[in-house]
Amino acid sequence: MQDADFWQPEIASETRPDGTVYVWQTAPLGDYARCMNDRFAHWATTTPDRVWMAERGADGQWQKMTYGAAWAQIRAIGSALLDQGLGPDRPLLILSENSVAHALMALGAQQVGVPSAALAPTYALSTGDLAKLRGVAAQITPGMVFAEQAAPYARALAAVFPDLPVVAVDGALPDRAVIPFARLAATPPSAAMEAAWRAITPDTVAKFLFTSGTTGTPKAVIQTQRLLCSNQKMVAACYRFMEREPPVVVDWAPWNHTASGTKVFNMVIQHGGTYYIDAGKPAPGLIGTTLQNLREIAPTWYFTVPLGYQMMLDEMENDPALRRNFFSRLKLMMYAGAGMSQPVWDRLTRLAEAEVPGGVLLNTGFGATETGPFALTHTERQASAGNLGVPAPGLMLKLVPQDGKYEARFKGPSITPGYWRAPELTAAAFDDEGFYCPGDAVRFADPADPAKGFYFDGRLAENFKLASGTWVAVGALRARLVDDLGGLASDVVIAGENRDTLAALIVPDMAALSALAATPDPVTDPAVRAELARRLAAHAARATGSSLRVTRALLLTEPLDFDRGEMTDKRSINQRAVLRNRAALVERLYSDDPDVIHAERVVSP
């Protein structure tokens, strides 16, 4: 393996008479920063010429911002925001993709105790009624909007924020003045800014992150400086190699989500690293941008969703120069957002071992917007995907027996204090001991040894019963079925509540299906359908009960819809929303429709 060292945790546990289990690391967390901007100030003082962040310019070249130059603009923007009257009750709303200007605006707000809230651009670019955007505005009552490019957001700004000042890097709005970003970034640093920075405490609200809102109006999760800084201390305790080698990341994941917007963004600041903004995505037409960036920049730490690795592998397996650069100084590969299928795990680890003696650690963990997000992770080499690991130092994991499963709950300094202006929702999210309850179940990797880690065992709200009364653990079954389909599915949605048998809507991997197809349309191709039926039959034959056996499936031909809550812009699927919105497809699954693929009807093409 590359020269990478990780924590060596000592795990303790206690089981109460009612079956509740508590698990924690014995090592103390230790001290952490007062606020993240203090860490930025440290690097701006000690390494002012080090590159903090880079993005592609219009000419395709990397435009780089150093710590010293960024610190000057952060202080300037903070001064300007105070002049505009922003504060905790009038935060900064950000409508923008990831960019250097976006980052500077968020940190400029944090500099003076003004929360920011980065939203998925789709909230404002939707052609619908903008209900989610209106709900966000009602919750946080912003005092200013930053929209990097003004023109695309003109409709939303006029409809939802007609009276707010708008800051933009480029573009104009009809009948409305736009404040140039450059003007804010050139504001002389003020004494008021310095005083506001000194007044920040660990309990100061740094920002709001919104849950995906798949079942209603998104909730504003409070992110305090304590949450951010203590969580980075936990991350540093795990990734010890970053103390001697500041991380270099090439990252596409959106900052309106906690994975990159909180963990990766602040991890770079914590260690004085460099963040290359990847304008690509794990999607057709955009993955090429990611691959080009990885041909040029060798990361030391890499994160993406399983689909991203799958699409990268399709190219890297045939491009020696790309994989050589990608692995040249890589210390860790992390995935999240969905379960990784065993075929993708095997291909990725095989490629890493071919490039790096001993391979590169591939891992995942458990986290949520409300947990900082870093909560559980593992650093031991695994033979298969899915081990979530053990709790970070300073965090207590509580396992509560629920319907034959263990519900996971968390307590520690990196847990949110709650939801902004929503005391009822906050109260409902915590138990009587103050543990946050995300609604997820986990199972022991080894029931006799909690130090071996835990596996995700489904979202309790997603699980359902068959007509027989048997519970279906949806999360685990989804992962198993994706594995059993052997790379032909990117994900699946499980149906069957109050039915006799289980069925699935398959999100296809079109590249894999096309490779099998003999006709132009892989969805209807006889060879593809026969292979899916064969793999579904093999899955059904291996299942040990009705709650583990999917016997029929349909391929989804219409993309999942963000506006209807079916997926987030990080490409995570909401099972309940898909089933609700596509009830007609579920009915087709249980009909004699010839498009349904049946496990018991395996035929040759």
Buried (B, 14 or more C-beta within 10 A) or exposed (E): BBEBBBBEBEBEEEEEEEEBBBBBBEBEBEEBBBBBBBBBBBBBEEBBEBBBBBBBEEEEEBEBBBBBBBBBBBBBBBBBBBEBEBBEEBBBBBBBBBBBBBBBBBBBBBBBBBBBBBBBBBBBBBEEEBBBBBBBBEBBEBBBBBBBBBBBBBBBBEEBBEEBBBBBBEBEBEEBEBBEBEEBBEBEBBEEBBEBBEEBEBEBBBBBBBBBBBEEBBBBBBBBBBBBBBBBBBBBBBBBBBEEBBBBBBBBBBBBBBBBBBBBBBBBBBBBBBBBBBBBBBBEEBBEBBBBBBBEBBBBBBBBBBBBBBBBBBBBBEBEEBBEBBBEBBBBBBBBBBBBBBBBBEBBBEBBBEBBEEBBBBBBBBBBBBBBBBBBBBBBEBEEBBBBBBBBBBBBBBBBEEEEBBBBBBBBBBBBBBBBBBEEEBEEBBBEEEBBBBBBBBBBBEEEEBBBBBBBBBBBEBBBBBEEEEBBBBBBBBBBBBBBBBBBBBBBBBBBBEBEBBBBBBBBBBBBBBEBBEEEEBBEBEBBBBBBBBBBBBBBEEBEEBBBBBBBBBBBEEEBEBBBBBBBBBBBBBBBBBBBBBEEBBEBBBEEEEBBBBBEBBEEE
